Amino acid sequence: MIKSFNPPDVWAPFGAFSMAVAQGEGQVVHLKGQVALDPDGEIVGKGDMQAQLRQVLDNIRAVLAHVGGTMADIVSLTQYATDIEAFMAAGALRKEYFAEPFPVTTTIEVSRLYHRDLLIEITAIAEIPRDRFVEPA
């Protein structure tokens, strides 16, 4: 079980994230950084942060589903954006993928990712309850 918390003696979260998350006794899964590639390895949404963010979150959801997980199992995200303003403007999209308790997040602006057309990369850590976890094939 994931339990998020927002201590009253630090600033209040202003978006879809929590200050900290305590994880229980499930299977911890570390996801590789996901970028806006479709199943054929083609870049989705060239120049469109919202389209790329949606593809990245869809990729994360697919990886988790493969082992019995859901987006609600994510405890931590690290987000690398090439344009922090465009990323923040797409923030409402995250609420389509996450509900409380929100994962903790760190967002870093970078000069570029491995391909110039990629705008966002996100890595995640999830804890999937053992009764739902499926060993990867």
Secondary structure, 3 states (H helix, E strand, C coil): CCEEECCCCCCCCCCCCCCEEECCCCEEEEEEEECCECCCCCECCCCCHHHHHHHHHHHHHHHHHHCCCCHHHEEEEEEEECCHHHHHHCHHHHCCCCCCCCCEEEEEECCCCCCCCCCEEEEEEEEECCCCCCCCC
